[in-house]
């Protein structure tokens, strides 16, 4: 009897761990991922294999029909999940959606040590809306500079950061919004 109880307890403890390992091998299908994105309270993307999930998310972001049910929720959610996955080759995806999902894309672009990301973010420092200028400055203040290899420093990234610093300083001279001013100062301190 003790052996049976011990076996049952072992099965209860091991089964969930094995199930999640097995489930993580499911290939992501665009329709399944899209359906999961429509239900914010029921999202467990860890069941999908990473590369196929990233591919499905990119396809949803770039090709989801505008008239599809929950289009904005689905694309915005896909951007967040893709940002959390952080595949380095997706900077262009975020840049491509900057005008439509500005805040989300600025945030995620600020997580890439990429010249294209830095240049795209800097382009929003002169936006008419203070909230967008704030988000752009904040994103520049989070670019992961530790990713720059001191020995083999990335020249393009260094040039993009220098250019962004000039734009930040120019914006600092004309900015009137206090929260944007603070974000500009923090971004300059971060980059320098």
Residue, then its C-alpha position, 0 to 999 in steps of 0.5 A: x500500500x505504501x508503495x502505491x501511495x509513493x507511486x501516486x505521489x511521484x506521478x503527481x509531482x512528475x507529470x506536470x513537469x513532463x507535460x510542460x516539457x512535451x507541450x513546449x514542442x508544439x509547433x505554433x500555428x497562426x490561427x491558434x496563436x491568433x485565437x490565444x491573443x484574443x483572450x488576454x486571460x488565457x495566454x500560455x505561449x510557452x506551449x509553443x516551440x519558440x521559432x515557430x511562435x516567433x514566425x507566427x507572431x510576425x505573420x500576425x503582426x504584418x498580415x492580420x486583416x484590418x477588418x478581422x475580429x479583435x484586430x487591434x488587440x491581436x496585433x498589439x498582443x502579438x507585439x508584446x509577446x514578440x517583444x518579450x521573446x526578443x528575437x534580434x532579427x525582429x527590429x524591422x517588425x517593430x519599426x514597421x508598426x511604429x506609426x500604428x502602435x507607437x508606444x508599444x513599439x518604442x518601448x520594445x525598440x528600446x530593448x535592442x542595441x541596434x542602430x536601426x532601433x536607435x534611429x527609429x526611436x530618435x525620429x519620434x523625439x519631435x512628435x507633436x504629442x508630449x506623451x510620444x516624446x516622453x516614450x521616445x526619450x524613455x526608450x533611448x534611456x533603456x537601450x542596452x549599452x552593455x551589449x556593445x562589445x568594448x573591443x569590437x565596438x559597433x561603429x554604426x550603433x555608436x554613430x546612431x547613439x551619437x546622433x540620438x544624443x544630439x537630437x536629445x540635446x536639441x530637444x532639451x533646449x526647446x522642450x516645455x513639458x516637465x516629464x519629457x524634460x526629465x526623460x530627455x535628461x535621463x536618456x542623455x545620461x544613459x547614453x553618455 
